[in-house]
Amino acid sequence: MEMDKTLEKVFELIEAKKYALVREELLENNEADIAEIVEEVNDNIDTEKAVILFRMLPKDISASVFSYLSTDCQMDIVGGITVKEVQNIMEEMSFDDMIDVMEELPANVVDRILMRTDKETRKLINQFLNYPESSAGSLMTIDYIGLKKEMKVRDALNFIKIHGMDQETVYTCYVMDNERHLEGIVSLKTLVVSEGYEVIKDIMHEDVISVNVMDDQEEVAQIFKKYDFLALPVVDKENRLVGIITFDDIMDVIEEETTEDIERMAGVFDGSGKEYMDIPVLHHVKNRLPWLCVMTISLMITGGIIAHFEDLMSQVIALVAYIPLLNGTGGNAGTQSASLIIRGMAVGEIELRDAARVLWKEMRISFTVGLILSVLNFIKIIVIDREAMLVALTVALGIFIIVMFAKLLGGLLPMAAKRLGIDPALMATPMISSITDMVSVIVYFTLATMIIGFAF
């Protein structure tokens, strides 16, 4: 509510061209809220006004605000300011945020920025820009506290006091030798409670958990989750410390991966990383149409199967009324299992070697769920719908078999996909619904032929 009032006031002041008052209003907010205001102006008024607001911010605040802006808004701002201003922003930002921004900047702008940096910094930036997008190297920062194991505690604390403000975190310090090989870690808490004359090597932990620069970001996220780290060291193949990944960066990764899995499960994965409102209509069509076409074809096949049993349906018309029930129950049952298995694999709770255990567990679950649903529907069809006993028996057995099949399919299909190197999320709602619809109809009318067909 407060932000809505602030935005309304800012919009009114911009309309009245009272930019001095706009600046005062902006500076009453923290950097994250200022970024939100700039984005709203960019989206709802125009980019020129957003650039004006951004240029009115003090230099030390503007860099922080810039890091909170969405990628599209950052690009709009960059397009409206000079290369010198962009360089000033880059210099004020933390190293990992700067790399994230430079990955999105046009190549000619990056080249002009690099021309203005010293040789050592340029080499470091190029090194980070060359790491694969989803690797640990692309997430890390070089802003950390590095100590020597020969240092005394009091010297280490003095070092932190001098250099700590420029680092990403001071809560965990990394102990290295002269070649930057990672030898141990020591927490700020340990340093504070230790005696000043104690030596770092006597209080540091040598059993250090680290990741390689080329490790996938999903693996890094799982390590953070498992050990509840605030920061994680990143080493090269020779165990030299090259950077650290902090918790705030891995939270962004978790959000990205979760969003990607949800989009894949729904068959609408875009891959651009853009927000819903920023994706053009034709891109939405392109993302959604293939799976809808696949499902349409599967439904055409299902329709053909139903037509094959036309004679039976004409004799027992009540059978038609329960087709949506069986199809819907099968699709929902399969999606439930698939969602849990995909989530379990994503967070490392389920491995491919657990396939037999998953099969056994899903068999017990599906048997229980299928039995309960079949009994409930049998009673409902007899008591409420007042249909014949054979119809009720057909539907009840159909539900039991379909639920069993759907849950086993939902549990094992994602694992099979992973074994084949396919994203398990693709095996969720669209694929499982298509398969279970066809199987449901085949099972249902096969049972109807066996149970009811003999009565005619």
C-alpha positions in Angstrom: 0.0 0.0 0.0 2.8 2.4 0.9 4.6 1.7 -2.4 1.4 2.3 -4.3 1.0 5.7 -2.7 4.7 6.5 -3.4 4.3 5.5 -7.1 1.2 7.6 -7.4 2.9 10.6 -5.9 6.0 10.2 -8.1 3.8 9.9 -11.3 2.0 13.1 -10.3 5.3 15.0 -9.7 6.7 13.8 -13.0 3.6 14.9 -14.8 4.0 18.3 -13.2 7.8 18.2 -14.1 8.7 18.8 -10.5 11.9 16.7 -10.6 13.5 18.3 -7.5 10.6 17.0 -5.5 10.8 13.6 -7.3 14.4 13.3 -6.3 13.5 14.0 -2.6 10.8 11.4 -2.8 13.1 8.8 -4.3 15.8 9.3 -1.7 13.3 8.6 1.1 13.3 5.0 0.0 15.9 2.2 0.1 17.7 1.1 -3.1 15.4 -1.8 -3.8 12.3 0.3 -3.6 13.9 3.0 -5.8 14.6 0.4 -8.4 11.0 -0.6 -8.3 9.9 3.0 -8.8 12.3 3.4 -11.8 11.0 0.3 -13.4 7.4 1.4 -13.0 8.2 4.7 -14.6 10.0 2.9 -17.4 7.0 0.5 -18.0 4.1 2.9 -17.5 5.4 6.3 -18.6 8.5 6.1 -20.8 12.2 5.2 -20.8 13.3 8.8 -21.1 11.7 9.7 -17.8 13.2 6.6 -16.1 16.6 7.7 -17.3 16.1 11.1 -15.9 15.2 9.7 -12.5 18.2 7.4 -12.6 20.5 10.2 -13.5 19.2 12.3 -10.5 20.4 9.6 -8.0 23.7 10.1 -6.2 26.6 8.1 -7.6 26.9 5.7 -4.7 23.2 4.9 -4.7 22.7 4.7 -8.5 25.0 1.6 -8.7 23.1 -0.2 -6.0 19.8 0.7 -7.6 21.0 -0.5 -11.0 21.8 -3.9 -9.6 18.1 -4.3 -8.5 16.7 -3.5 -11.9 15.4 -6.2 -14.2 17.6 -7.0 -17.2 15.3 -5.3 -19.7 15.2 -2.1 -17.6 18.9 -2.1 -17.2 19.3 -2.3 -21.0 16.8 0.6 -21.4 18.8 2.7 -18.9 22.1 1.8 -20.5 20.7 2.9 -23.9 19.9 6.3 -22.4 23.2 7.2 -20.7 26.8 7.6 -21.8 29.4 4.8 -21.8 31.3 6.8 -19.1 28.2 6.7 -16.9 27.9 3.0 -17.5 31.6 2.5 -16.5 31.0 4.6 -13.3 28.1 2.3 -12.4 30.2 -0.8 -13.1 33.0 0.5 -10.9 30.6 1.0 -8.0 28.9 -2.4 -8.2 30.1 -5.6 -6.6 32.2 -7.8 -8.9 29.6 -10.5 -9.4 26.8 -8.0 -10.1 29.0 -6.2 -12.6 29.7 -9.5 -14.5 25.9 -10.3 -14.5 25.2 -6.9 -16.1 28.1 -7.1 -18.6 26.8 -10.4 -19.8 23.7 -8.7 -21.0 25.3 -5.5 -22.4 25.8 -5.1 -26.1 29.3 -6.2 -27.2 30.3 -2.8 -28.4 29.5 -1.3 -25.0 31.4 -4.0 -23.2 34.4 -3.5 -25.5 34.4 0.3 -24.7 34.2 -0.4 -21.0 37.1 -2.9 -21.1 39.2 -0.4 -23.0 39.0 1.9 -20.0 40.0 -0.7 -17.4 43.5 -1.7 -16.4 45.0 -4.9 -17.8 44.6 -7.0 -14.7 40.9 -6.2 -14.3 40.3 -6.7 -18.0 41.8 -10.1 -17.9 39.7 -11.0 -14.9 36.5 -9.8 -16.4 37.1 -11.7 -19.7 37.8 -14.8 -17.6 34.5 -14.6 -15.8 32.6 -13.7 -19.0 33.9 -16.9 -20.6 32.4 -19.3 -18.0 29.3 -21.2 -19.1 26.1 -19.4 -18.2 24.8 -22.1 -15.8 28.2 -22.9 -14.2 29.5 -22.1 -10.7 32.1 -19.8 -12.3 29.4 -17.6 -13.7 27.8 -17.1 -10.2 30.9 -16.4 -8.1 32.5 -13.2 -6.9 36.1 -12.4 -6.1 35.1 -10.2 -3.2 36.0 -12.4 -0.2 38.4 -12.3 2.8 41.5 -14.3 2.2 43.9 -15.1 5.1 47.2 -16.9 5.6 47.5 -19.8 8.0 50.6 -18.2 9.6 48.6 -15.1 10.6 47.7 -14.5 14.2 44.1 -13.9 15.2 44.6 -10.2 16.0 46.2 -9.6 12.6 43.4 -11.4 10.9 40.8 -9.2 12.7 42.7 -6.1 11.8 42.8 -7.2 8.1 39.1 -7.7 8.2 38.5 -4.3 9.6 40.6 -2.7 6.9 39.2 -4.7 3.9 35.9 -6.0 5.1 33.6 -3.2 3.8 34.6 -4.0 0.2 33.9 -7.7 0.4 30.8 -9.7 -0.3 30.8 -11.3 3.2 33.1 -11.4 6.2 31.4 -14.1 8.1 33.5 -16.8 6.5 37.2 -16.3 5.8 39.3 -18.5 3.4 42.8 -19.6 4.3 45.2 -20.0 1.3 48.9 -20.6 0.6 51.0 -18.4 -1.6 49.7 -20.2 -4.7 46.1 -19.6 -3.6 45.5 -23.3 -2.9 42.5 -23.5 -0.5 43.7 -24.9 2.8 40.9 -24.2 5.2 38.2 -21.9 6.4 37.6 -20.0 9.6 34.5 -18.1 10.7 34.4 -14.6 12.0 32.7 -16.0 15.1 35.7 -18.2 15.8 38.1 -15.3 15.3 36.2 -13.1 17.6 36.1 -15.6 20.5 39.7 -16.8 20.0 42.7 -15.3 21.8 44.7 -12.7 19.8 47.9 -14.6 19.9 46.5 -17.8 18.5 47.5 -18.8 15.0 45.0 -19.3 12.2 46.2 -22.8 11.3 45.3 -23.9 14.8 41.7 -22.8 14.7 40.8 -23.2 11.0 38.7 -26.1 9.6 40.7 -28.1 7.0 37.8 -30.2 5.8 36.4 -27.7 3.3 33.5 -28.3 1.1 33.9 -26.5 -2.2 32.7 -26.7 -5.9 34.6 -26.5 -9.1 34.2 -23.5 -11.5 32.5 -25.8 -14.1 30.0 -27.5 -11.8 26.4 -26.9 -12.7 24.4 -24.3 -10.8 21.8 -26.9 -9.8 24.5 -29.0 -8.0 25.7 -25.9 -6.3 22.1 -25.1 -5.1 21.8 -28.6 -3.7 25.0 -28.2 -1.7 23.7 -24.9 -0.2 20.5 -26.6 0.7 22.2 -29.6 2.3 24.7 -27.8 4.4 22.8 -24.4 5.0 25.9 -22.4 3.8 26.0 -18.6 3.7 28.8 -18.8 1.2 30.6 -21.6 -0.7 34.2 -21.5 -2.1 34.8 -22.1 -5.8 38.1 -23.7 -6.9 39.7 -24.7 -10.2 40.9 -28.1 -11.1 44.1 -27.6 -9.1 42.2 -26.6 -5.9 43.1 -22.9 -6.2 40.5 -20.6 -4.8 39.1 -18.4 -7.6 35.9 -17.0 -5.9 32.9 -17.6 -3.7 29.2 -18.0 -4.2 27.0 -16.3 -1.7 23.5 -17.3 -0.5 21.7 -14.3 -2.3 23.1 -15.4 -5.6 22.1 -19.0 -5.2 18.5 -17.9 -4.2 18.3 -16.4 -7.7 19.4 -19.7 -9.2 16.8 -21.6 -7.2 14.1 -19.3 -8.4 15.2 -19.6 -12.0 15.4 -23.4 -11.9 12.0 -23.6 -10.2 10.4 -21.4 -12.8 12.0 -23.4 -15.6 10.7 -26.7 -14.1 7.2 -25.3 -13.8 7.2 -24.0 -17.3 8.5 -27.3 -18.7 5.9 -29.2 -16.7 3.2 -27.1 -18.3 4.8 -27.3 -21.8 5.3 -23.5 -22.0 9.1 -23.2 -21.4 10.5 -20.1 -23.1 14.2 -20.1 -22.1 14.5 -16.4 -22.4 14.3 -15.7 -18.7 11.9 -12.8 -19.4 8.8 -12.1 -17.3 5.3 -12.9 -18.7 4.4 -9.4 -19.7 7.7 -8.8 -21.5 7.4 -11.9 -23.8 5.8 -11.0 -27.2 2.5 -12.7 -28.1 4.0 -14.6 -31.0 6.6 -16.0 -28.6 3.9 -17.2 -26.3 2.2 -18.9 -29.2 5.4 -20.5 -30.3 6.1 -21.9 -26.8 2.6 -23.2 -26.2 1.5 -24.5 -29.7 3.8 -27.6 -30.0 2.5 -29.3 -26.9 -1.1 -28.4 -27.7 -0.6 -29.9 -31.1 0.7 -33.1 -29.6 -2.2 -33.2 -27.2 -4.6 -32.6 -30.0 -3.2 -35.5 -31.9 -3.4 -37.8 -28.9 -7.0 -36.7 -28.4 -7.7 -37.5 -32.0 -6.3 -41.0 -31.4 -8.4 -41.3 -28.3 -11.5 -40.2 -30.3 -10.7 -42.9 -32.8 -10.6 -45.5 -30.0 -14.0 -44.4 -28.7 -15.5 -44.6 -32.2 -14.3 -48.2 -32.4 -16.6 -49.0 -29.5 -19.5 -47.2 -31.0 -21.8 -50.2 -31.1 -21.2 -51.0 -27.4 -22.0 -47.3 -26.4 -25.2 -47.3 -28.5 -26.3 -50.3 -26.4 -25.3 -48.9 -23.0 -25.4 -45.1 -23.4 -24.5 -44.6 -19.7 -20.9 -45.6 -20.5 -20.3 -42.3 -22.3 -21.1 -40.2 -19.2 -18.2 -41.7 -17.3 -15.4 -41.2 -19.9 -14.4 -37.7 -18.5 -14.3 -39.1 -15.0 -11.8 -41.8 -15.9 -9.7 -39.5 -18.1 -9.5 -36.8 -15.5 -8.8 -39.1 -12.7 -6.0 -40.8 -14.6 -4.4 -37.5 -15.7 -4.6 -36.0 -12.2 -3.2 -39.2 -10.5 -0.3 -39.4 -12.9 0.5 -35.7 -12.6 0.6 -36.0 -8.8 3.2 -38.7 -8.8 5.2 -37.0 -11.6 5.3 -33.7 -9.8 6.6 -35.3 -6.6 9.2 -37.4 -8.4 10.5 -34.4 -10.5 10.7 -32.3 -7.4 12.5 -35.0 -5.5 15.1 -35.4 -8.3 15.5 -31.7 -8.6 16.5 -31.3 -5.0 18.6 -34.5 -4.8 16.2 -36.5 -2.7 15.6 -39.1 -5.4 18.4 -40.7 -7.6 18.1 -43.0 -10.6 19.2 -45.9 -8.4 16.0 -45.4 -6.3 13.8 -46.6 -9.3 12.9 -49.9 -7.6 12.0 -48.2 -4.4 9.9 -45.6 -6.2 8.1 -48.4 -8.1 7.3 -50.3 -4.9 6.1 -47.1 -3.1 4.0 -45.9 -6.0 2.5 -49.4 -6.3 1.3 -49.3 -2.7 0.1 -45.7 -3.0 -1.8 -46.4 -6.3 -3.3 -49.6 -4.9 -4.7 -47.8 -1.9 -5.9 -44.6 -3.7 -7.3 -46.7 -6.6 -9.2 -49.0 -4.2 -10.8 -46.1 -2.3 -11.8 -44.2 -5.4 -13.3 -47.3 -7.1 -15.4 -48.1 -4.0 -16.6 -44.6 -3.6 -17.6 -44.4 -7.3 -19.2 -47.8 -7.3 -21.5 -46.7 -4.4 -22.2 -43.3 -6.0 -23.2 -44.9 -9.4 -25.5 -47.4 -7.7 -27.1 -45.2 -5.0 -27.1 -41.7 -6.6 -26.9 -42.3 -10.4 -29.1 -45.5 -10.1 -27.3 -47.2 -12.9 -27.0 -51.0 -13.5 -24.7 -53.0 -11.3 -22.6 -54.0 -14.4 -22.0 -50.3 -15.3 -20.9 -49.5 -11.8 -18.6 -52.5 -11.7 -17.1 -51.5 -15.1 -16.4 -47.9 -14.0 -15.1 -48.9 -10.6 -12.6 -51.5 -12.0 -11.6 -49.0 -14.7 -10.8 -46.3 -12.1 -8.8 -48.8 -10.1 -6.7 -50.0 -13.1 -6.2 -46.5 -14.5 -5.1 -45.0 -11.2 -2.6 -47.8 -10.8 -1.3 -47.3 -14.3 -1.2 -43.5 -14.1 0.7 -43.3 -10.8 3.3 -45.9 -11.9 3.7 -44.0 -15.1 4.0 -40.7 -13.3 6.6 -42.1 -10.9 8.8 -43.9 -13.5 8.5 -41.8 -16.7 10.5 -38.8 -15.3 13.2 -41.2 -14.1 13.3 -42.9 -17.5 13.6 -39.4 -19.1 16.6 -38.5 -16.9 18.3 -41.8 -17.8 17.9 -40.9 -21.5 19.3 -37.4 -20.8 15.9 -35.7 -21.3 14.6 -33.0 -18.8 12.2 -34.9 -16.5 10.0 -31.9 -16.3 9.0 -32.5 -19.9 7.4 -35.8 -18.7 4.8 -34.1 -16.5 1.4 -32.8 -17.3 1.2 -32.7 -21.1 2.9 -36.1 -21.8 1.3 -38.0 -18.9 -2.2 -36.6 -19.6 -1.9 -37.6 -23.3 -0.8 -41.2 -22.5 -3.3 -41.7 -19.7 -6.2 -40.5 -21.8 -5.5 -43.1 -24.5 -4.9 -45.9 -22.0 -8.0 -44.9 -20.0 -10.3 -45.3 -22.9 -8.7 -48.6 -24.0 -9.0 -50.0 -20.5 -12.5 -48.7 -19.9 -14.0 -50.1 -23.1 -12.1 -53.3 -22.9 -13.6 -53.9 -19.4 -17.0 -52.8 -20.7 -16.7 -55.4 -23.6 -15.8 -58.1 -21.1 -18.3 -57.3 -18.4 -21.3 -55.7 -20.1 -20.8 -57.0 -23.7 -21.6 -60.6 -22.6 -24.9 -59.4 -21.2 -26.2 -58.4 -24.6 
